[in-house]
Amino acid sequence: MFRRPSPVAVPADEEHWIRLVADLAAGFAATVADDDATARLPLDHLAALSASGLDAAFLPKAAGGLGLSYAALGHVVRTLAHAHPAVATVWLMHVGAAHALVTTSPPAQAAFFAAELRAGKRFSNALSEPAGGNHFLTSQQDAEPADDGWTLTGRKLFVSGSEAADHLFLNARVDGEPGFFGVTVDDSVSFPPIEETMGMRATRSRTIVFDGTPLPAARRCGPPPADAANLISVGFAFLSIGIAEAALDAAVAAAIRSRGGSRVADAGWARQQTGLAWAEVTAAALLAERTAWLADTRSDQTMPAAMESKMLANEVAKKAAALALSLGGGGAYLVSSPIQRIFRDAQAGALMAYSVPFSAELVGDGVFEDAGAQ
């Protein structure tokens, strides 16, 4: 996709990680269609990212990582999402869960989880609940007291990559208050038959059932550092940016293909709509990059900005994918076309919490509150 320079740059000493991911992503793209068709969790690709040292590099330096920047995180997610959205999604959830456990767990447990990440173990987030919707951070499931902490009996939904997870970042209600824990998968954790999604099928996002699963007090997490942003919140928008850019690439490729001596790209409407779509994707990318910049400066405006950037990127991805369908014509609906998969994948971001309608209302509240304060 055609790009102009951005004012938000990855630090020079981190650029080699971006090149490494770009090289790996080129290989991942070769299996994206088959992985989607078969709903195959691409563990080989995820293992390659881990073996490269990338996962552990995002840990804080105090935990033995390199403390890579949020700007680098954005580039990694964007690059992976362009090539293989399911890899990008599962990887972001994995590294985000591990990072959360390392930065909020008691010291001994934090060191344990950091060592597990470096050893290539897998992490997932188990936060969403039946009827929980956007309130996934406020669990409605009560943990029952036990000798060394609590236990949980209940369900978590839409847990990407869960069947390969060794550890979970999980929440439950403890004495009426939200509680977060590091949970190691054991025999009390089971997986009902998967209900496949329409898009991002290779994430194998599924339900987990907990039956008296131990939540030891020693594994209870504390509050996150006041000046550190959640990796997943910052990275979310870049998932949709990568998909949007893939949609534009596919749209242009379809439009410049000759059909009986003519090209869709020669039509004025096609050029006009493509120009607008390119500007919208670029604007959404800049907004996401601004969020990464805010996170790197430890700004207290990072989380509101993350909500704004996710909301816009989700909608722009859907519009770019719809344009690709339009320019691709009937052929875009064939299973053999990448456009039909990109279109399905583009819908996922807007459904992930916080959903676009929920985010839009909160952003709108902020706009009105700011106007009332003046």
C-alpha positions in Angstrom: 0.0 0.0 0.0 1.2 3.5 -0.8 2.3 5.4 2.3 3.7 8.7 3.2 6.2 9.3 6.0 4.8 9.5 9.5 6.0 11.8 12.3 5.8 8.9 14.8 9.0 6.8 14.3 10.1 3.6 15.9 13.4 4.2 17.9 16.4 3.5 15.7 17.7 0.7 18.0 14.4 -1.1 17.7 14.1 -1.0 13.9 15.7 -4.4 13.4 12.7 -5.9 15.2 10.4 -4.4 12.6 12.4 -5.8 9.8 12.5 -9.2 11.4 8.7 -9.2 11.8 8.2 -8.1 8.2 10.3 -11.0 7.0 8.4 -13.5 9.2 5.0 -12.0 8.1 5.8 -12.6 4.5 6.0 -16.3 5.2 2.8 -16.2 7.4 0.8 -14.8 4.5 1.4 -18.0 2.5 -0.9 -19.9 4.9 -3.5 -17.3 5.7 -6.2 -18.6 3.3 -5.8 -22.2 4.3 -5.7 -21.4 8.0 -8.9 -19.5 7.6 -10.6 -22.2 5.6 -9.7 -24.9 8.1 -9.8 -22.8 11.3 -6.3 -23.9 12.1 -4.6 -22.1 15.0 -1.2 -21.2 13.4 1.0 -22.3 16.3 4.0 -22.7 14.0 3.9 -18.9 13.2 3.4 -18.0 16.8 6.3 -20.2 17.8 8.5 -18.5 15.3 7.7 -15.1 16.8 8.5 -16.4 20.3 11.7 -18.1 19.1 12.8 -14.8 17.6 12.8 -13.2 21.1 10.1 -10.8 20.2 7.6 -11.8 22.8 10.0 -11.4 25.7 11.4 -8.2 24.3 8.2 -6.4 25.1 8.6 -7.2 28.8 9.9 -4.3 31.0 13.7 -4.2 31.5 13.2 -4.9 35.2 11.6 -8.2 34.2 14.4 -9.2 31.9 12.9 -7.8 28.7 13.9 -4.9 26.5 11.0 -2.7 27.2 10.3 -2.2 23.4 8.3 0.9 22.6 4.6 1.2 22.0 5.5 2.6 18.6 7.2 -0.7 17.8 4.2 -2.6 19.1 2.0 -0.8 16.7 4.3 -1.5 13.7 4.5 -5.2 14.7 0.7 -5.6 15.0 0.0 -3.7 11.9 2.5 -5.7 9.9 1.2 -9.0 11.2 -2.4 -8.0 10.6 -1.8 -7.1 7.0 -0.3 -10.6 6.4 -2.3 -12.8 8.7 -4.9 -11.2 11.0 -5.4 -14.2 13.2 -1.7 -14.4 14.0 -1.8 -10.7 14.8 -4.8 -11.1 17.1 -3.6 -14.1 19.0 -0.1 -12.7 19.3 -1.4 -9.4 20.7 -3.6 -11.2 23.2 -0.8 -13.5 24.2 1.9 -10.8 24.8 -0.7 -8.5 26.4 -1.8 -11.1 28.9 1.8 -12.0 29.7 2.8 -8.4 30.1 -0.2 -7.7 32.4 0.7 -10.7 34.6 4.4 -9.7 34.8 3.6 -6.1 35.7 0.8 -6.6 38.2 1.6 -9.9 39.9 3.5 -10.2 43.3 7.3 -10.3 42.7 7.7 -14.1 42.8 4.8 -14.7 40.5 5.9 -11.9 38.2 9.3 -13.6 37.8 7.7 -16.9 37.2 5.5 -15.6 34.4 8.4 -13.7 32.8 10.4 -16.9 32.8 7.5 -18.8 31.3 7.1 -16.3 28.5 10.9 -16.5 27.7 10.5 -20.3 27.6 7.9 -20.1 24.9 4.8 -20.8 27.0 1.5 -19.5 25.7 -0.8 -16.9 27.4 -4.4 -15.9 26.8 -6.9 -13.5 28.3 -10.0 -15.0 30.0 -12.1 -12.0 30.7 -15.3 -11.9 28.6 -18.4 -13.6 30.2 -21.9 -14.6 29.1 -23.9 -11.4 28.8 -20.9 -9.4 30.0 -20.5 -7.5 26.7 -18.4 -4.4 26.9 -18.2 -4.7 30.7 -15.6 -7.5 30.5 -13.4 -5.9 33.1 -16.1 -6.0 35.7 -16.8 -9.7 36.3 -20.2 -10.9 37.2 -18.9 -14.3 38.4 -18.2 -14.7 42.1 -15.1 -16.5 43.3 -15.7 -18.8 46.2 -13.5 -18.7 49.3 -10.9 -21.5 49.6 -8.1 -22.3 52.1 -5.4 -20.5 50.1 -7.5 -18.1 48.2 -10.6 -18.7 46.1 -12.0 -21.0 43.3 -14.0 -20.2 40.2 -16.8 -22.1 38.6 -18.1 -20.5 35.4 -17.4 -19.7 31.8 -15.3 -17.3 29.8 -16.1 -16.5 26.2 -14.1 -15.5 23.0 -10.7 -16.5 24.4 -8.4 -16.4 21.4 -5.8 -19.1 21.2 -7.1 -20.6 24.4 -6.7 -24.3 23.6 -2.9 -23.8 23.4 -2.6 -21.6 26.5 -0.5 -22.6 29.4 -1.5 -19.6 31.5 -4.5 -17.2 31.6 -5.0 -13.7 32.8 -8.5 -14.1 34.4 -10.9 -12.0 36.3 -13.6 -12.9 38.9 -15.6 -11.0 41.5 -14.0 -11.2 44.9 -16.0 -10.0 47.9 -18.0 -7.8 45.5 -15.0 -6.2 43.9 -13.1 -7.0 40.6 -10.2 -9.3 41.1 -7.6 -10.4 38.5 -5.5 -13.6 38.7 -2.8 -15.5 36.9 -4.2 -19.0 36.3 -2.3 -22.0 35.1 -4.4 -24.3 33.0 -5.1 -27.6 34.7 -7.7 -30.4 34.8 -10.4 -28.1 36.2 -10.3 -26.2 32.9 -12.1 -27.6 29.9 -13.1 -26.6 26.3 -16.6 -27.2 24.9 -16.9 -27.9 21.2 -15.9 -24.8 19.3 -18.5 -22.5 17.8 -16.7 -21.1 14.8 -16.8 -17.4 14.0 -17.5 -15.9 10.6 -14.1 -14.1 10.4 -10.7 -14.5 12.0 -11.5 -18.2 12.1 -7.8 -19.2 12.8 -7.8 -17.5 16.2 -10.0 -20.4 17.3 -11.7 -18.0 19.7 -13.8 -20.2 22.0 -15.4 -20.8 25.4 -13.6 -22.0 28.4 -15.4 -23.8 31.3 -14.0 -23.5 34.8 -15.0 -26.1 37.5 -13.6 -25.2 40.9 -10.4 -23.7 39.3 -8.0 -22.6 42.0 -7.4 -18.8 42.3 -4.6 -18.7 44.9 -4.2 -15.5 46.8 -0.5 -15.5 45.8 -1.6 -15.3 42.2 -3.9 -12.3 42.7 -2.8 -9.3 40.7 -2.5 -5.7 41.9 -3.3 -2.5 40.1 -1.3 -1.8 36.9 1.5 0.8 37.1 -0.1 4.3 37.0 2.0 5.5 34.1 1.9 2.4 31.9 -0.7 1.7 29.3 -2.1 -1.8 28.5 -0.5 -3.3 25.5 -3.7 -4.7 24.1 -5.6 -1.4 24.4 -2.8 0.4 22.5 -2.4 -2.3 19.9 -6.1 -2.9 19.2 -6.4 -0.2 16.5 -3.4 -1.5 14.6 -5.2 -4.8 14.0 -7.8 -3.0 12.0 -5.3 -0.7 10.4 -3.4 -3.8 9.0 -6.6 -5.3 7.7 -7.7 -2.0 6.1 -4.3 -1.7 4.3 -4.7 -5.3 3.1 -8.2 -4.5 1.9 -6.9 -1.5 -0.1 -4.1 -3.6 -1.6 -6.6 -6.2 -2.7 -9.0 -3.5 -4.0 -6.3 -1.9 -6.1 -5.1 -5.3 -7.4 -8.6 -6.2 -8.5 -9.3 -2.8 -10.1 -6.1 -2.7 -12.3 -6.7 -6.2 -13.6 -7.8 -6.1 -17.2 -11.2 -7.5 -18.0 -12.0 -7.8 -21.6 -9.6 -4.9 -22.4 -10.9 -2.6 -19.7 -10.1 -1.9 -16.1 -12.3 -0.8 -13.2 -9.4 1.5 -12.1 -10.0 3.6 -15.2 -13.5 4.6 -14.0 -13.7 8.0 -12.2 -15.9 6.6 -9.4 -13.3 3.9 -8.6 -10.5 6.5 -8.4 -12.6 8.8 -6.3 -13.7 6.2 -3.8 -10.2 4.7 -3.6 -8.7 8.1 -2.9 -11.1 8.8 -0.1 -10.5 5.3 1.4 -6.7 5.8 1.3 -7.0 9.1 3.1 -9.3 7.6 5.7 -7.0 4.6 6.4 -4.0 7.0 6.6 -5.9 9.2 9.1 -6.8 6.2 11.2 -3.2 5.1 11.2 -2.0 8.5 12.3 -4.5 8.5 15.1 -3.3 5.0 16.2 0.3 6.2 16.0 -0.5 9.2 18.2 -1.9 6.8 20.8 1.4 4.9 20.7 3.3 8.1 21.1 1.2 9.1 24.1 1.8 5.7 25.6 5.6 6.1 25.1 5.5 9.5 26.8 3.5 7.9 29.7 0.6 10.4 29.2 -2.6 10.1 31.1 -4.4 10.7 27.8 -3.3 7.4 26.4 -6.4 5.3 27.3 -9.0 7.8 26.0 -6.9 8.1 22.9 -6.8 4.3 22.5 -10.6 4.1 22.6 -10.8 6.8 19.9 -8.3 5.2 17.6 -9.8 1.7 17.9 -13.2 3.1 17.1 -12.1 4.9 14.0 -9.8 2.1 12.8 -12.6 -0.5 13.2 -15.0 1.5 11.0 -12.3 2.4 8.4 -11.4 -1.3 8.0 -15.0 -2.2 7.3 -15.3 0.6 4.7 -12.0 -0.3 3.0 -13.1 -4.0 2.8 -16.5 -3.0 1.4 -14.7 -1.0 -1.3 -12.6 -4.0 -2.1 -15.8 -6.0 -2.7 -17.2 -3.3 -4.9 -14.0 -3.0 -7.0 -13.6 -6.8 -7.1 -17.0 -7.4 -8.5 -18.5 -10.9 -8.5 -15.1 -12.5 -8.3 -14.6 -11.0 -4.9 -17.3 -13.2 -3.5 -15.6 -16.4 -4.6 -13.9 -18.5 -1.9 -10.7 -18.3 -4.0 -10.6 -14.5 -3.6 -8.7 -13.0 -0.7 -11.2 -10.2 -0.6 -14.0 -12.3 0.9 -11.7 -13.3 3.8 -10.5 -9.8 4.3 -14.1 -8.6 4.3 -15.0 -11.1 7.0 -11.9 -10.3 9.1 -12.6 -6.6 8.9 -15.9 -7.0 10.8 -14.2 -8.5 13.9 -12.6 -5.4 15.4 -15.8 -3.5 15.7 -17.3 -6.4 17.7 -14.4 -6.7 20.1 -14.8 -4.8 23.4 -15.0 -2.0 23.6 -17.4 -2.2 20.6 -17.7 0.7 18.3 -21.2 1.8 19.5 -20.1 1.7 23.1 -16.8 3.5 22.4 -18.6 6.1 20.3 -21.0 6.9 23.2 -18.1 7.3 25.7 -16.2 9.5 23.3 -19.3 11.6 22.7 -19.8 11.9 26.4 -16.2 13.3 26.7 -16.8 15.8 23.9 -20.0 17.1 25.6 -18.4 17.2 29.1 -15.4 19.1 27.8 -17.8 21.6 26.1 -19.7 22.0 29.3 -16.6 22.7 31.3 -15.6 25.7 29.1 
